[in-house]
Amino acid sequence: MSFFDAFVQGFALVAQWESLAFLALGIAIGVVAGAIPGMSATMAVALTLPFTFAMQPITGILLLLGVYKGGIFGGSIPAILIKTPGTPASSATALDGYPMAEQGKAGKALSMALYASCIADFVSNLALILVAGWLAAFALNFGPPEFFTLIVFSLTIIAGVSGDSLLKGAVAALFGLLLATVGMDFIGGTNRFTFGSPDMMAGLNFIAVLIGLFALPEIFSHIRNPKEREGNVRKLGDSHLTREEFRGSLKSILRGSAIGVFMGSIPGIGAAPSAFLSYSEARRASPNRENFGKGEIEGVAAAEAGNNGVAGATLIPLLSLGIPGDVITAIIIGAFMIHGLTPGPLLFTNHADLVYALFIGLIASSVLLLFIGWFAVRGFRYVADIPSNLLFPSVLVLCIFGVFAINNSIFDVGVMLVMGLLGYAMLLLKFPAAPFLIAFILGPLLEDKFRQSMLMSRGELDIFVRGPITIIFWCLTVISVVLIVRSTMAAARIRRQQRRTSMPPRTGTNG
Amino acid sequence: MKTPMMIMGLATATIALAGAVAAEYPERPIQMVIPYGPGGVSDLSARALAGPLGQIVPQPLVLTNRAGAGGAIGSVSVRDADADGYTLLFARVGTHTVNPAMNPNLPYTVDEFRFIAIYELNPVACVVDAGSDIHTIDDLIERVKGNPGEVAFSHPGAGTLPYLGGLMVLDAFGVADPLDNVIDIPTESDAASLTAVLQQTTEFFCGSTSSAAGFVANGQMRPLLVTSPEPVVGFDAPTVADLGKPELQALVGWTGIAGPAGLSDEVVEKWAGWLVEAVKDAEFRGFMDAGGSVVNLMSPDESVAFIESAYQNFRRLVLELDLEL
């Protein structure tokens, strides 16, 4: 079958109302599911899977892909409105999205999240179609030592999200690393800090920690200080973005998309580190660096571009090698298998029509996401209008239900509440939550990849410089550390000078 | 369609409670715990069976994923549930033979469960990367013996079938002290173990045919042997019996249904009857075939005997090779 024949047949498969309708339905389901705290994109895809068994292969797979893409964007809605990331990947969005909502700019933040998501999604899909082969070969070169150096480099993100004090950020990160060790270590099979409890053996659930750390402290501080917000009624604000705002963020969106494509094509990383890396790179390059973390629209754009940029790229190892890159693609592979399709090199020869149909469907999904997201933004932003004394209790109830539903475990709810207290203490003491979270995500990867590499080399450390990829990441790490040290020292110098001239310290409220 | 059934189920349950008469089992929905996360082989197998089973069992089946700690959390939750037949477990080779044989600190034992059935067997295959110069199991053994401590295999963690599988195969083919003579690299999942083989981080993987089937079909990997008595469709490799090692047939994955130890005979018999009907379903069988699994329904007694013999086989190897965690 020639390329043209396959393309035409693929087009015929997609250009049926069922295909597009199910794709749109999937996106709508994903957006709504992603917007419910505790209901992650992963769960939404898993719950949709059984419904695809009876469908045509192409409609079933498009439905799942729709849920996936919608879910990743949908997670940004509660992250912005109520500081409750619907999916782990949107926790970076909350860093600037929530302060924007506090300032009455929820509409703008949501619109920017949508545009950034759609553009990144589109770039990611293009990468899948145009350079999948090349990126898949690259992914195959990414063994444990390469992975380890990438994670070491990614840990430098912590400096970018530490806020005013690098020291406090580092302390929070160490705490995150410590809590990430709880549970059964799969390399040695030993139990760590489990105190004999089977529940602890699974470790602390990631979503429970996430919600506890981000959403609950907001609720607690509202309970303690209900008056504080009463005078300050939050407004939806205008959801229209000015041309300048969009143009100012475009570079970050494109950079975030590229980071997403790169991280997504490597199996096993996922969208959350990509979102944080994109956010931290945007902050480093932005003239408004001071305003990041305080309601900077470019931060929302970068975070959303970083996590949606992953969505198309995770299909690269899936389709070209048959490797599921994350939990969601592992579920989607199930949908292929059910229909007797085996993702991998032969799929392109045996079912080229299906592959092209998927490609066309994916491109359509970016456009559909823009439309469905537009309605979702208009629908959900009224959440910002709900008086806090109704909103916060409802959020608490949703969080408890959502966290319980992950594993039907009351233990996870307990973890969330304890993490909420910890998060509140951190808020009072001005310790930033994001470094904690990044360390909690990356810590286990760092350890596992280190130990796998050590097993491979039987203890020889030179495995960590075994090829060009490892060396590139070491160089990048050194460059970032030097930059961090320089900017920290510069900031300290400015602060000293300010003190000497007895000026009040800058509060950093740009604009 | 599901919701009206649920509502009907709830309504019946309410009426039954109100009447307070000892009606026949089951009089309310049955919770079935899957001790692994959604989308994995265990989850898919359970959900595929629940399709036809749901048509036969007079009450709704509520499938619940309780993942974590290699299936221990879901298993413990069923062990601790009331033995009334309303909480059952999809037990797997990992949760109920390999892990108990290896890990004396596991928070449960096999005796704390009553087995209703085994309905699925997954033969094990050993695979290498298609570009590798290892073409037969003898090539592999020669390589290991010629380069002690150089050859690596990947597996999804100690206490899993592919971990024991790799060592058991080497042991059977005469590699002394396999733990010292090969490198074993634990990964996050079966898929990650197979990725490691593709990346040539490791040389081989011995795990269930269903996880390797895609890579073999695509010509990315080459099978060296399968542990089933009959050749496996799509796997162009000799069986262990052909290779003169029939004892390796013990190396096989399975999925079954179990409840807490105190489950009554009435419940077990009911389920045995329902399962005989459910496994006849053509759609279920088609799904299992596509995934490289063999539908093999065993009676409650056969299941217990099968699990006991598998456990003893693994336990002997664990003691022999000193693999206890």
Interface residues (C-beta under 8 A of the other chain):
Chain A: T42 M43 V45 A46 L47 L49 P50 F53 L140 N141 F142 G143 P144 G183 M184 F186 I187 G188 G189 T190 N191 G196 P198 D199 M201 A202 G203 P267 G268 L321 G322 I323 P324 V327 A330 I331 I333 G334 M337 I338 G340 T342 P343 G344 P345 L346 L347 N407 N408 S409 D448 Q452 L455 M456 R458
Chain B: G37 P38 G39 G40 D43 L44 R47 G51 T64 N65 R66 A67 G68 A69 G70 A72 I73 V76 M102 N103 N105 P107 G149 A152 P156 G157 A158 G159 I183 D184 I185 P186 T187 E188 S189 A191 A192 L194 T195 A196 L198 Q199 T201 A213 G214 F215 A217 N218 G219 Q220 E283 F287 A290 G291 L325
